[in-house]
C-alpha cells in the first residue's frame, strides 16, 4: 500500500511525510530547519513533546508552485 498524501484527513503531517511529499530525506528537512529556521519557505509547528508538524495546506501550495 502506498501513502496518498492528499487523502489523509489531518491538517498537519510529520517530518517524514513532508520529506516524502517534496522528494527529500527527513534528515535534509531537519538540517535545513536547523540552519535556516525554515524549509522551502515553510516553518513547522513544534509540539510540546519536541516533535515537528508541518501544515499540509502550505505543502500543497508549495508542490503546486514547483510544477
DABEL-V596584 format. One record per residue. RES is the residue in one small letter. D_FIRST is the distance of its C-alpha to the first C-alpha in Angstrom with 2 decimals. Layout:
((RES:D_FIRST) (RES:D_FIRST))
This chain:
((x:0.00) (x:3.79) (x:6.73) (x:9.16) (x:12.51) (x:14.65) (x:13.29) (x:13.81) (x:17.31) (x:18.96) (x:21.49) (x:20.92) (x:18.22) (x:18.46) (x:19.84) (x:16.63) (x:14.86) (x:18.09) (x:18.27) (x:14.87) (x:15.96) (x:19.31) (x:18.49) (x:20.36) (x:20.08) (x:20.49) (x:23.85) (x:25.04) (x:24.42) (x:26.40) (x:29.14) (x:29.65) (x:29.88) (x:32.38) (x:34.47) (x:34.48) (x:33.57) (x:30.84) (x:27.94) (x:28.13) (x:30.44) (x:28.26) (x:29.45) (x:27.25) (x:28.15) (x:29.14) (x:28.67) (x:31.47) (x:29.42) (x:29.22) (x:25.56) (x:24.89) (x:23.13) (x:22.91) (x:23.67) (x:20.91) (x:23.76) (x:25.29) (x:22.14) (x:21.58) (x:25.29) (x:25.07) (x:22.27) (x:24.38) (x:27.46) (x:25.98) (x:25.17))
